[in-house]
Amino acid sequence: MDLSFVLSLLVFSPLLGIVVLAFMPKTEEKTIKIVGFLATLPALVIAIGLYLHYLAGKKLSDFDVAKDWITFGGLQGAEAGFWKVNYELGVSGFTMLLVVLTAVVATLAAIASIYIKKEWKGYFSLFLLLEIGMLGVFTAENLILFFLFFEITLIPTFFLIGKWGYFEKEKAAYSFLIYNGLGSAVLLIVIMILFAKTGTTNIDMLTQIMSDPNVPMTSGLKLGLLISLLVAFGVKLPIFPLHSWMLRVHVQAPPSIVMIHSGILLKIGAYGLIRFGMGIFPEQFEKLAVLLAILGVVNLLYGAFLAFIQTDFKMVLAYSSISHMGIVLIGLAALNEAGVQGAIFQVVSHGLISALLFFLVGAFYERTDTSLMENLGGMAKGMPVASGFLLAGALASLGLPGMSGFVSEFMAFLGLFEELPWIAAVGTIGIIMTAVYLLRAVLGITYGQAHREFAGLVDLKGVEFVPVVVLIALIVLIGVIPSVLSSPLQATLETIMLGLGG
């Protein structure tokens, strides 16, 4: 059976929801929200189907698709087919996990969109367009297609923050656009140079060509391209000092969009460093390993210390995200199987944990109109269930054994201690700080003297249970049975280790 249509269906299925929304009256709030949620389900079903297909022992390459797309013919001196870009989609074990993560978080964020209070039709149309971009980024098999989907994620995110965010939403949206736009420009330059020098943008072919010593490219140019990729994806991850835009977004964007931003969009930076940086430039990546390890520790400590002194819980979580992305860098810098596997685990684990925490802080905000910790005392008395889930999310984030955060941090540090023990030893201070600032913030919010004005608060109810229960279940599942992630990653890890000469 020809399955090459499946990935196109996966990526573009939210488009059906956009079409249906286009014909609906804009005042039908409940119906629009239901349609917006239902439009995310086909991608979720297909993503789970991919995972089950893999578990059944079948090849993920069955879903690969490659069709003629753009041909630059008739150029003098160009070889036949030299200037050609195909429409190519595919999944590996690594990208399949990111596709599943994207589909899950998008569906749960659609549920979290219950807090959106105006212009629901425009909101869900942009939301579904954003999902198309995210799914396309992780399934694109050539750099041009990747870049197009990458750009598709920018525009709807800009409007979703700027239109449906909080008080300083426009400043946050423009900050997001400027930083990420500059990152995109750098990425486009790298892609164009690679295309011009090698004649292809196919990622697998580029990986093979760049390992050939006869490729017309000096080692200095290769190193320059890798550093450019580090800047382009470093904005997205984000790496210190390219992080300031992200703080505004996490504070000003609505809860559903922060779930997607922290859960998925930040992870595109890590994905780019792994797939393109480490995959296409393994030799140069090794040369930057110590620098990456230092940057990772700086991210980890800087984020942790700044999180500790924050008074707004959203800012605590924003700096916490910066700190946890440091663990991704630490794992990659280790350049061994444990480290890289820990980095990829951290990508998935933090995607789930951050989505959970930002949903819960959004639920608190909707009821109290504040996220300042001094105004949120004793919430456990009025919202005991939400407070319990918040504590569980914090424990997962600080790396409690039995939860996904422990597995990722353990492996990333294990890999770095093997290669660069002194840098790893300094980094462990960040792990201690994580426990301190998260428990301080969560216990400060949930226990202590309850504010009188919050006496009649309603706890989580109805559909609000769906995101928290699903996310907690996945976090515990990965923590207890890590093989649900590690098994699909084996082929990717072997390829990366082979490229690194390991």
Residue, then its C-alpha position, 0 to 999 in steps of 0.5 A: m500500500d502506498l503510504s506516501f500521502v500520510l505525511s502530507l495529510l499530517v502536515f496540512s490536515p489543520l488546513l481543513g479547520i481553517v477552511v471550515l472556520a472561514f465559512m462560520p459566523k464570527t460570533e459563534e464562540k462555542t462552535i468555533k472553539i469546538v471546530g478549532f479543537l477538532a481540527t487538531l485531532p487528525a494530526l494527533v491521530i496520524a502522529i500516534g499512528l506513526y508511533l504505533h507503526y514503528l512499534a509494530g516493527k515497520k519502517l518509517s521510511d514507508f511514509d517518505v514522499a519526494k515529488d518534483w517541486i521547483t526546477f531552475g532550468g536553462l541556466q548556462g553552465a549548470e548541470a542537468g537538475f543542479w538547481k532543483v528543489n523537491y517536495e520532500l517529507g519524511v520521519s525518523g525515530f527522532t523526528m517522529l517523537l517531535v511530531v508526536l510532541t507537537a500534535v499532543v501539545a497543539t491539541l492540548a493548547a487548543i483546549a487551553s484556548i478556552y481562555i481566549k475571550k475575543e475574535w475566536k475565528g481569527y485566533f483559531s485560523l492563526f492557531l491552526l496555521l501555526e500547527i501546520g508550520m510546526l509539523g512541517v518543520f519536523t517532517a521537511e527533508n530539505l532545507i528550503l522546505f524546512f525554511l518555508f515551514f520555519e517562516i510559517t511559524l513566525i507570522p501566526t505567532f507574531f499575531l497571536i501574541g500581539k492580538w491576544g496577549y496581555f498588557e504589553k503584548e505588542k512590545a512582546a510580539y515585535s520583540f519576538l519578530i525582530y529577534n526571530g526574523l534576524g535568526s531567519a535571515v542568518l539561516l537563509i544565508v547558510i542555506m543559500i551558501l550550502f545550496a550554491k556549493t553542493g547543488t542540493t538542499n536535501i538534508d541526507m544528501l548534504t550530510q553525505i556530501m559534507s563528509d566528502p573531503n573533496v567538497p568545494m568548501t574550506s574548513g574555515l567556511k564550514l566552521g563559519l556556517l556552523i557558527s551562523l547556524l548556532v546564532a540562528f538556532g541560538v535565538k530560537l533555543p534561546i542561548f544566552p545572550l540571545h534570550s531577552w525576547m523570550l521573557r516578554v513572550h512568556v509573560q505577555a502571550p496567552p496561556s495556550i500560545v505560551m504552551i506551544h511556544s515553550g513546548i514546541l517552538l523553542k525546541i526547533g532551535a535544539y532540533g536545528l542544532i542536532r539535525f543540521g549543526m551536528g548532522i551536517f558539520p560533525e567535525q566542526f561541531e567537535k571543535l566547538a564542544v567546549l564553547l557549547a558546554i560553557l554556554g550550556v552552563v552559563n544558560l543553566l546558572y544564569g537562568a536559575f539565579l535569575a529565576f530565584i530573584q523573580t517576583d512574578f511566577k511567569m518570569v520564574l518559569a521563563y527563566s527556568s526555560i532558559s536554564h533548562m535549555g542549558i541542559v540541552l547544550i550540555g548534552l550536545a557538547a558531551l558528544n557521546e551517546a549518553g549526552v546526546q540522548g540526554a539532550i533529546f530527552q530534555v527536548v521532549s521532557h521540557g516540552l511536556i513539563s513547560a506546557l503543563l506549568f504554563f497551562l496551570v499558571g494560566a488557570f491561576y491567572e484567569r481566576t485571580d488576574t495576577s501572577l505575582m507571587e506575593n499576591l498568590g498565597g494559600m492557593a491550595k485552600g481554594m484550588p487544592v487540585a490545581s495546586g497539587f498538579l502545580l507541585a507535581g509539575a515543579l517536581a518533574s521540572l527539578g528532576l525528581p526520579g520517576m519523572s521525565g526530567f530526571v532521566s534527561e538531566f541524569m543522562a546529559f550530565l553523565g555524558l558531560f562528566e565523562e568528557l568535561p568533568w570540571i565544567a559538568a561539576v560547575g553545572t550541577i550548581g544549577i541543578i541545586m538552584t532549580a530545586v530551590y527556586l521552583l520549590r520556593a515559588v510553588l510553595g509560596i503560591t500554594y501554602g501560607q496565608a490565603h488572600r481574602e479576595f480569593a476565598g471563592l475561587v473555583d478549582l479546575k473543572g471540566v475540560e481543564f483536567v484534560p491537559v493536566v492529566v494527559l501531560i502528567a501521565l506522559i511525564v510519568l510514563i517517560g520517567v518510569i519507562p524511558s524506552v518509549l523515547s530511547s528505543p526510537l532514538q537508537a538509529t538517529l544516535e548511531t548516525i550521529m555517533l558515526g558522523l562524530g567518528g564514535 
